[in-house]
Amino acid sequence: MDNQKELTYEMVMQMFATSSAEAEKRSAEFDANLKKSKEEADKRSAELDIQLKELTTNVNATTKSIREMREENSATFQRTSEFVDKTTKSVQDMREELGGIGKSNGKMAEELVRNSLEKIMTFGGIEFDDLRPLGYYSKKHNKRAQFDIVLTNGSTVAIVEVKHRVKEKHITELVTKKVADFRLLYPEYNNHKMLLGIGGMWFEDNSEKEANEQGIGIIKIIGEVVEFQTNEMKIY
């Protein structure tokens, strides 16, 4: 005989009631969990909104600062550029002015020396017949040369260069380049003895000593007085 109990109506109803209660309990728990998750999600969303707003505010502030810095830097650069341009122009103007003064003083010095030599027509104890500046261009030699003052007679030629400020390099140029150019461009004087002179308002550094050592006559302009120092001269 089977010992299983027969299900009664009451037992079935009891089982149904128990299952229904458990289902309602699980449903309530699910709803509670869903509500909690939604609240947490809403809270996190609100927090993210706040953070996003703060980040947006910071980005906007940073962008504004960068823009302002760029504008300020641009203005500063513009002011600096204008200052540099003005300064450069001032320097150029000063250089042009100084260059003009230097050229003017150089011409004045040359005129004083030439007038003085014209009066005496003597240099280094030698009398000369002619005095003139010489400028020459040789197509054959592709060379152009300028000599401030040239004195000549039948046997001697004297080349005198005049500067506002005499420097050592002027002495070197006279002894080397000027002599070589003159002999090349004026071969008719190659059998003449040659004297050299250097004149100026100021003699810088060791230029006067160098001129004496090279046997070059010194012509000093002191105010409107022209002073000749020719004791150390030699023949070239």
C-alpha positions as CSV (number, residue, x, y, z in Angstrom):
1,M,0.0,0.0,0.0
2,D,1.3,3.5,-0.8
3,N,1.9,5.5,2.4
4,Q,1.7,8.9,0.7
5,K,-1.0,11.2,2.1
6,E,-3.7,12.4,-0.1
7,L,-3.8,16.2,-0.8
8,T,-6.7,17.8,0.6
9,Y,-8.3,21.1,-0.5
10,E,-7.1,22.7,2.7
11,M,-3.5,21.6,2.1
12,V,-3.6,23.0,-1.5
13,M,-4.9,26.3,-0.3
14,Q,-2.3,26.4,2.4
15,M,0.4,25.8,-0.1
16,F,-1.0,28.5,-2.5
17,A,-1.2,31.0,0.3
18,T,2.5,30.3,1.3
19,S,3.7,30.7,-2.3
20,S,1.7,33.9,-2.8
21,A,3.2,35.4,0.4
22,E,6.8,34.5,-0.7
23,A,6.1,36.0,-4.1
24,E,4.8,39.2,-2.6
25,K,7.8,39.3,-0.3
26,R,10.3,38.8,-3.2
27,S,8.4,41.4,-5.2
28,A,8.6,43.9,-2.3
29,E,12.3,43.2,-1.9
30,F,12.8,43.7,-5.7
31,D,10.9,47.0,-5.6
32,A,12.9,48.1,-2.6
33,N,16.2,47.3,-4.3
34,L,15.0,48.9,-7.6
35,K,14.0,52.1,-5.7
36,K,17.4,52.1,-3.8
37,S,19.3,51.6,-7.1
38,K,17.3,54.4,-8.7
39,E,18.0,56.7,-5.8
40,E,21.7,55.9,-5.9
41,A,21.7,56.5,-9.7
42,D,19.9,59.8,-9.3
43,K,22.3,60.8,-6.5
44,R,25.3,59.9,-8.7
45,S,23.8,61.7,-11.6
46,A,23.3,64.8,-9.5
47,E,26.9,64.6,-8.3
48,L,28.1,64.2,-11.9
49,D,26.0,67.2,-13.0
50,I,27.6,69.3,-10.2
51,Q,31.1,68.1,-11.2
52,L,30.4,68.8,-14.8
53,K,29.2,72.3,-14.1
54,E,32.3,72.9,-12.0
55,L,34.6,71.5,-14.7
56,T,32.8,73.6,-17.3
57,T,33.2,76.7,-15.2
58,N,36.9,75.9,-14.7
59,V,37.4,75.3,-18.4
60,N,35.7,78.5,-19.3
61,A,37.8,80.4,-16.7
62,T,41.0,78.8,-18.1
63,T,40.0,79.6,-21.6
64,K,39.3,83.2,-20.7
65,S,42.6,83.5,-18.9
66,I,44.4,82.0,-21.9
67,R,42.6,84.4,-24.2
68,E,43.4,87.4,-22.0
69,M,47.1,86.3,-21.7
70,R,47.2,86.0,-25.5
71,E,45.7,89.4,-25.9
72,E,48.1,90.8,-23.3
73,N,51.1,89.1,-24.9
74,S,50.0,90.3,-28.3
75,A,49.7,93.8,-27.0
76,T,53.1,93.5,-25.2
77,F,54.7,92.1,-28.4
78,Q,53.2,94.9,-30.4
79,R,54.6,97.5,-28.0
80,T,58.0,95.8,-27.9
81,S,58.1,95.6,-31.7
82,E,57.2,99.3,-32.0
83,F,59.9,100.1,-29.4
84,V,62.5,98.0,-31.3
85,D,61.5,99.6,-34.6
86,K,61.8,103.1,-33.1
87,T,65.1,102.3,-31.5
88,T,66.5,100.8,-34.7
89,K,65.5,103.8,-36.6
90,S,67.1,106.1,-34.0
91,V,70.3,104.1,-34.2
92,Q,70.3,104.3,-38.0
93,D,69.6,108.0,-37.9
94,M,72.4,108.5,-35.5
95,R,74.8,106.4,-37.6
96,E,73.8,108.4,-40.7
97,E,74.3,111.6,-38.8
98,L,77.6,110.5,-37.5
99,G,78.6,109.2,-40.9
100,G,77.7,112.6,-42.4
101,I,79.7,114.4,-39.7
102,G,82.7,112.1,-40.3
103,K,82.6,112.7,-44.0
104,S,82.2,116.4,-43.5
105,N,85.1,116.5,-41.1
106,G,87.1,114.4,-43.4
107,K,86.5,116.8,-46.3
108,M,87.4,119.7,-44.0
109,A,90.6,118.1,-43.0
110,E,91.5,117.3,-46.6
111,E,90.8,120.9,-47.6
112,L,93.0,122.3,-44.8
113,V,95.9,120.0,-45.7
114,R,95.6,120.7,-49.4
115,N,95.4,124.5,-48.9
116,S,98.5,124.4,-46.7
117,L,100.5,122.4,-49.2
118,E,99.4,124.6,-52.0
119,K,100.9,127.6,-50.2
120,I,104.3,126.1,-49.7
121,M,104.4,123.4,-52.5
122,T,107.0,121.6,-50.3
123,F,106.8,118.3,-48.5
124,G,109.6,116.5,-46.7
125,G,112.0,119.2,-47.7
126,I,111.3,118.6,-51.4
127,E,109.7,121.2,-53.7
128,F,107.0,120.1,-56.0
129,D,105.5,121.5,-59.2
130,D,102.0,120.1,-59.2
131,L,99.4,119.2,-56.6
132,R,96.1,117.6,-57.4
133,P,93.8,114.8,-56.3
134,L,93.8,111.7,-58.5
135,G,91.0,109.3,-59.2
136,Y,91.4,106.5,-61.7
137,Y,89.5,103.6,-63.1
138,S,91.3,101.0,-65.2
139,K,89.1,98.7,-67.3
140,K,92.2,96.7,-68.2
141,H,93.0,96.0,-64.5
142,N,89.4,96.3,-63.4
143,K,90.5,98.6,-60.6
144,R,89.4,101.9,-59.2
145,A,91.5,104.0,-57.0
146,Q,91.3,107.4,-55.3
147,F,94.2,109.4,-54.0
148,D,93.5,112.5,-51.8
149,I,96.5,114.6,-52.6
150,V,99.3,113.8,-55.1
151,L,102.4,116.1,-55.4
152,T,104.8,115.6,-58.4
153,N,107.9,117.0,-59.9
154,G,110.4,115.6,-62.4
155,S,111.8,113.0,-60.0
156,T,109.6,112.6,-57.0
157,V,105.9,111.9,-56.3
158,A,104.3,112.3,-52.9
159,I,101.0,110.6,-52.0
160,V,99.2,112.2,-49.0
161,E,96.0,110.6,-47.6
162,V,93.9,112.7,-45.2
163,K,91.4,111.3,-42.6
164,H,89.3,112.8,-39.9
165,R,90.6,110.2,-37.4
166,V,93.8,108.4,-38.4
167,K,93.9,104.7,-37.4
168,E,96.7,102.1,-37.7
169,K,94.7,100.4,-40.5
170,H,95.0,103.6,-42.5
171,I,98.8,103.5,-42.2
172,T,98.8,99.9,-43.4
173,E,96.5,100.6,-46.3
174,L,98.6,103.5,-47.4
175,V,101.9,101.5,-47.3
176,T,100.5,98.5,-49.1
177,K,97.3,99.1,-51.2
178,K,97.7,102.7,-52.1
179,V,101.4,102.4,-53.1
180,A,100.6,99.2,-55.2
181,D,97.6,100.8,-56.8
182,F,99.5,104.0,-57.7
183,R,102.3,102.1,-59.3
184,L,99.9,99.9,-61.3
185,L,97.7,102.7,-62.5
186,Y,100.4,105.4,-63.0
187,P,103.4,103.5,-64.5
188,E,104.8,106.8,-65.8
189,Y,105.9,107.5,-62.2
190,N,107.6,104.1,-61.6
191,N,111.1,105.7,-61.9
192,H,110.2,108.5,-59.5
193,K,111.1,108.4,-55.9
194,M,108.0,108.1,-53.7
195,L,107.1,109.9,-50.4
196,L,104.1,109.1,-48.3
197,G,102.1,111.3,-45.9
198,I,99.2,110.9,-43.6
199,G,97.1,113.8,-42.3
200,G,94.3,114.1,-39.8
201,M,92.6,115.9,-36.9
202,W,93.2,113.0,-34.5
203,F,95.7,110.2,-34.5
204,E,94.2,107.2,-32.6
205,D,95.9,104.5,-30.6
206,N,99.5,103.9,-32.0
207,S,98.8,105.3,-35.4
208,E,101.3,108.1,-35.0
209,K,104.0,105.8,-33.8
210,E,103.3,103.4,-36.6
211,A,103.5,106.2,-39.2
212,N,107.0,107.1,-37.9
213,E,108.1,103.5,-38.0
214,Q,106.9,103.2,-41.6
215,G,108.7,106.4,-42.6
216,I,105.5,108.3,-43.4
217,G,105.2,112.0,-43.0
218,I,102.7,113.1,-40.4
219,I,100.4,116.1,-41.0
220,K,98.5,117.2,-37.9
221,I,95.6,119.6,-38.0
222,I,95.3,121.6,-34.8
223,G,92.4,123.9,-35.0
224,E,93.1,125.8,-38.2
225,V,96.9,125.3,-38.0
226,V,98.5,122.5,-40.0
227,E,101.7,121.0,-38.5
228,F,104.1,118.9,-40.5
229,Q,106.4,116.2,-39.0
230,T,108.6,114.9,-41.8
231,N,111.9,114.1,-40.1
232,E,111.3,110.3,-40.0
233,M,110.2,110.1,-43.7
234,K,111.8,107.6,-46.1
235,I,111.8,106.9,-49.8
236,Y,109.5,104.3,-51.2
